[in-house]
């Protein structure tokens, strides 16, 4: 099966490269020798039926789980991730389906949560926040992705589902240097809101970040994907450019009608 490097003809290091990842839970083999690459500027759709290993793989790539065997490289460097903070230190962020936003905090406070800026001088040493600078930077991050909100000072609880997803993506983009992993970013959203999120994903990749998207929304994710990877029973059964790939090809790979499509 061709790797993304052979498909794309790329020379630069992959944002994420996994080789032979194995992860078991008791007698269940969740990952069985997974090879995977993600490059900056591309959107990779990670697809598969329930139980295929998508969530387990994503958690291995961001440090929530440690694989039992295999190798992981970030930006060409072999790494062993012990936590999400380890992944973040290498420039990898995750946007979970539940978004992990604090609804009672403002958009500004959510974007800078854990990254607060202090004022200079005595006020900074006393813990005073540089809210004006934080607001400017948060607003700039939103505008860079084409996100239009009434204000960065409104509580997240007052936003629609699509706007909340946009804030989560903007936060990840602001603090990410290399790649973003997204778990079902359009789940429970309407058509218009899903369109907005799809555009945000494309805009994020256009800024040079690698984006990997887990989604059951095949039509939408295949429209924005650069490449498609399908897992089945913890194995990669399809890794190919999205262009020219049909939904039938993907479904066949997911359910086992074809072990490899366009390989």
ChimeraX attribute file (.defattr): number of C-alpha atoms within 10 A of each C-alpha:
attribute: neighborCount
match mode: 1-to-1
recipient: residues
	/A:1	13
	/A:2	11
	/A:3	14
	/A:4	20
	/A:5	15
	/A:6	10
	/A:7	12
	/A:8	12
	/A:9	9
	/A:10	11
	/A:11	8
	/A:12	11
	/A:13	17
	/A:14	23
	/A:15	25
	/A:16	21
	/A:17	20
	/A:18	21
	/A:19	15
	/A:20	17
	/A:21	24
	/A:22	22
	/A:23	24
	/A:24	15
	/A:25	9
	/A:26	7
	/A:27	6
	/A:28	10
	/A:29	15
	/A:30	23
	/A:31	27
	/A:32	19
	/A:33	18
	/A:34	20
	/A:35	18
	/A:36	19
	/A:37	22
	/A:38	26
	/A:39	26
	/A:40	22
	/A:41	20
	/A:42	23
	/A:43	29
	/A:44	28
	/A:45	26
	/A:46	27
	/A:47	27
	/A:48	25
	/A:49	16
	/A:50	13
	/A:51	13
	/A:52	21
	/A:53	25
	/A:54	26
	/A:55	15
	/A:56	19
	/A:57	25
	/A:58	20
	/A:59	18
	/A:60	25
	/A:61	27
	/A:62	23
	/A:63	19
	/A:64	18
	/A:65	17
	/A:66	20
	/A:67	22
	/A:68	13
	/A:69	15
	/A:70	16
	/A:71	17
	/A:72	23
	/A:73	19
	/A:74	23
	/A:75	19
	/A:76	13
	/A:77	14
	/A:78	12
	/A:79	14
	/A:80	17
	/A:81	22
	/A:82	14
	/A:83	15
	/A:84	18
	/A:85	15
	/A:86	16
	/A:87	21
	/A:88	21
	/A:89	13
	/A:90	19
	/A:91	20
	/A:92	28
	/A:93	26
	/A:94	26
	/A:95	21
	/A:96	17
	/A:97	15
	/A:98	12
	/A:99	17
	/A:100	11
	/A:101	21
	/A:102	14
	/A:103	14
	/A:104	13
	/A:105	16
	/A:106	19
	/A:107	29
	/A:108	24
	/A:109	23
	/A:110	23
	/A:111	28
	/A:112	18
	/A:113	14
	/A:114	8
	/A:115	11
	/A:116	16
	/A:117	17
	/A:118	17
	/A:119	17
	/A:120	13
	/A:121	9
	/A:122	9
	/A:123	12
	/A:124	13
	/A:125	11
	/A:126	11
	/A:127	12
	/A:128	15
	/A:129	16
	/A:130	15
	/A:131	15
	/A:132	11
	/A:133	13
	/A:134	20
	/A:135	19
	/A:136	12
	/A:137	16
	/A:138	23
	/A:139	19
	/A:140	15
	/A:141	18
	/A:142	21
	/A:143	13
	/A:144	14
	/A:145	20
	/A:146	15
	/A:147	17
	/A:148	12
	/A:149	16
	/A:150	7
	/A:151	12
	/A:152	21
	/A:153	13
	/A:154	16
	/A:155	17
	/A:156	22
	/A:157	15
	/A:158	13
	/A:159	17
	/A:160	12
	/A:161	18
	/A:162	22
	/A:163	18
	/A:164	18
	/A:165	27
	/A:166	26
	/A:167	26
	/A:168	23
	/A:169	26
	/A:170	26
	/A:171	23
	/A:172	23
	/A:173	26
	/A:174	16
	/A:175	16
	/A:176	18
	/A:177	19
	/A:178	24
	/A:179	33
	/A:180	29
	/A:181	24
	/A:182	24
	/A:183	22
	/A:184	16
	/A:185	27
	/A:186	25
	/A:187	16
	/A:188	12
	/A:189	15
	/A:190	11
	/A:191	12
	/A:192	10
	/A:193	18
	/A:194	20
	/A:195	15
	/A:196	17
	/A:197	21
	/A:198	19
	/A:199	14
	/A:200	20
	/A:201	27
	/A:202	18
	/A:203	16
	/A:204	24
	/A:205	22
	/A:206	16
	/A:207	14
	/A:208	15
	/A:209	25
	/A:210	26
	/A:211	29
	/A:212	27
	/A:213	23
	/A:214	24
	/A:215	21
	/A:216	19
	/A:217	14
	/A:218	15
	/A:219	11
	/A:220	15
	/A:221	23
	/A:222	21
	/A:223	12
	/A:224	18
	/A:225	22
	/A:226	19
	/A:227	22
	/A:228	23
	/A:229	23
	/A:230	24
	/A:231	25
	/A:232	24
	/A:233	21
	/A:234	25
	/A:235	22
	/A:236	26
	/A:237	22
	/A:238	25
	/A:239	26
	/A:240	23
	/A:241	17
	/A:242	20
	/A:243	13
	/A:244	9
	/A:245	15
	/A:246	13
	/A:247	12
	/A:248	9
	/A:249	16
	/A:250	25
	/A:251	17
	/A:252	15
	/A:253	24
	/A:254	23
	/A:255	15
	/A:256	13
	/A:257	12
	/A:258	14
	/A:259	15
	/A:260	18
	/A:261	16
	/A:262	12
	/A:263	11
